[in-house]
Structures are given as structure tokens and as C-alpha cells.
């Protein structure tokens, strides 16, 4: 077998000495000008193959050999029954690299489509009511400053709708404590949205659009269902990866407050 050319470092100085590597009868021989070293093959540490990077043969006294001719070394080792691991072979194969990249992309897509929603659902169910009430108060304050103004509906009309809504029998018995609030908005028009705490925001345009109060109550029952299943909170968590991670580990949802108004508007009734 033709010896493999390499560079020898004695572990004492940084000088590289040109040498050749040969293997015979289980003995590695390093030979060069003024250098001849023989070591048992099983006592030599052989670095894994990583692409076209040089490989190393390390000795117990910190000396090592650097081999740039990786194919020559591979053939030399193979002739003595030493083969690269399957992982090393895969790393050097364009087919396996492409296949690995495709699998990685599929895993990312699956995590986005299924993993994140599943984690958001679990986290949403773990967040205590006191936290959702605080979050809802902060979000409503932001929306009041950006897209909502005071409702023009009379107090009597608001109370009439609130009384009709409270006569509904919600499925599942006791659930969230619901509260209707009325706002005017030229931005979202006829709409309704449910905050995680159970507060349901109804716009004046939605009230005006309904031909019958029963239509409006049906919309509000739909929004109540979002609250009961924590859809709004789950949407907020899904829109904030950092918030989702923080909420999972320590239960602090303050980091998702910034994403909350957008998530709620996207999930609004419309």
C-alpha cells in the first residue's frame, strides 16, 4: 500500500515536519527527515471524517499527524479493516446532505403547522385567570388608544343587549365570567372580538347592522365560545414565539402583550 503524505507535529513546537504514514501488522509508522515513530494502531486516535477537512492521527504524548490526503488515508485504513462511520459517510454524500436538508425543512413546517399550535393550546390552558385578566385589561387599553372610541349607544340600549346576552345558557355550565363592552370604531367597522378574560367588545356598527337582536346575540355566543376554548390567548401565544417559550417555563405572559392586539384583530368576528 502506498504511504500517505502528511505533516507531523511533535506536540512541543509548532513546526510541521513532512512525513509519510504507513500501516503494517497493526503498527502505524510515521517517517520523515530525522523522524521515525512507530505506534500500535489501536493506541492511535483517528479523527472522524468531516467533509474535505484534514484528518488527524493523535498520539498519547500530544503529538499528532495532519493528513490532507483524506482519500489516501481512507484507502489505507480500509485496507486494514478500518472504515468511516455511517454518519461520516453521510456527511460526505451530496444525496444524504440533500435528503437531510429536505427532512429538516419538513420538520420545520410540521412544527409550524402542528407543534406550535399544540404547544400554544397546552400553555393557554396553564395560564391562570388572574394573568388573563391583567393581559386583557392592557390589551383593551391599547385598542382604546388606537382604534376604539366611546360608544354612541345609549346606556339603556347597552343594558338591553347585556341582559339578553346574560339570558343565554352557556354549554358546559360554569365557565368564564363574561362582560360586554361597547365601542365605536371607524377602523374595524361592524365587528366583535373576545378578550381572553371573557370581555367581549361589540362595535356600534355591528349593533346597527343586525336586523334582529337575536342575530347579534348569536354573534356574541360565537365570541363566548372563543373565550371558553381560549382561542384568543392561543392566537396571541402562536404569534409570539418568545412569549410562548417564556409562558411555558415561568407562566409570565407580559412578553406576549405586544402581539396581542394584532392577534385579536385577526381573530375578530368580522
Secondary structure, DSSP 8 states (H G I E B T S, - for coil): ---EEEEEE-SSSS--EEEEEEEETTEEEEEETTEEEEEEGGGSEE----TT--EEEE-TTS-EEEES-HHHHHHHHHTTT----HHHHHHT-HHHHHHHHHHHHHHHHHIIIIIHHHHHHHHHHHS-HHHHHHHHHHHHHHHHHHT-EE--S-HHHHHHHHHHHHTS--TTSS----EEEEEE-TTT-S-EEE-TTSEEEEEHHHHHH-SSHHHHHHHHHHHHHHHHTTHHHHHHHHT-HHHHHHHHHH---GGGHHHHHHHHHHTS--
